[in-house]
Amino acid sequence: MTINFPELARQAAADGAITPEEVLALRRSAWPDGRIDETEAEAILAINDVVSAKSAEWIDFLVEAVGEYVLNGTEPRGYVADETADWLIAKLDNDGRLDSAAELELLVRVLEKALGTPDRFKDYALAQIEHSVLTGEGPTRDGGHLSAGSITEAECKLLRRVIFASGGDRPAAVSQREAEMLFRLKDATLGADNAAEWQRLFVQGVGNYLQGWQGAKGLTRERAAELEAFMNQPSGGLSGFFRRMGSVAAGDLRSAARDLLTSPSARNFTGEAVADAAVTGSEQQWLDTRIGNDGQIDPLEQALLAFLAEG
């Protein structure tokens, strides 16, 4: 890295801005090999702390560069390690909160691209959006110009991106914790001037938790590391497997493949999906508890029940 990060940070602190030319210089100097290390990521975050006027060019660079380190700085690539998740949250956190939409976008983009993240990483991102809606303060609130107790179109889009992100505890699906958060937001914003998208998001989100297919779970980071180690074994692993298979007669191979494909134990994905779409007794009890909290059924709950009845 040839760029003088401390000097650039001092310049940014003096005028609160970083020019497009400086961003381009950062890209060329810090990213010539397509990799970002921890020192470079920390330097970029340090500059972000003192830049008050965050341009689109800067936000794109911040998200791409720091995201590259978080996603691919440790093996297996694409999975966010526990220590990396804790590192990023500690770097961004200010008394439990984020200071800017750029930082929230960084978290959201990591969740969208990751093959897996610690649950607390996704929970932290969602907590930022929920806090903004409930208090009227935070990275989605346009500097405090939007009142508390209503949910905006931008917040709906962020919530949708996070709860359906690939990097959470239920990849591309809604967890119970997330469904409960949607109910809390619904209760807090009921009757407010909310975005038109909000009812659809609430219904689809909670409906996904109750009826979504559970079968397509992603690999954990630990399991991915085990598989990668197996693939890389010099004397065993995948190459060893094929060497061993080379001693099996062609007819035996065909027979083994036929047995595998026609085995009664083969997963019935259609059956799994149908079974998961049915609301179970425990799920029904969970839903009844939340709908019965105030003794009445509000319009969003009515829309949810209609959606479930159609399913």
Secondary structure, 3 states (H helix, E strand, C coil): CCCCHHHHHHHHHHHCECCHHHHHHHHHHHCCCCCCCHHHHHHHHHHHHHCCECCHHHHHHHHHHHHHHHHHCCCCCCECCHHHHHHHHHHHCECCECCCHHHHHHHHHHHHHCCECCHHHHHHHHHHHHHHHHHCCCCCCHHHCCCCCCCCHHHHHHHHHHHCCCCCCCCCCCCHHHHHHHHHHHHHHCCCCCCCHHHHHHHHHHHHHHHCCCCCCCCCHHHHHHHHHHHHCCCCHHHHHHHHHCCCCHHHHHHHHHHHHCCCCCCCHHHHHHHHHCCCHHHHHHHHHHHCCCCCCCHHHHHHHHHHHHC
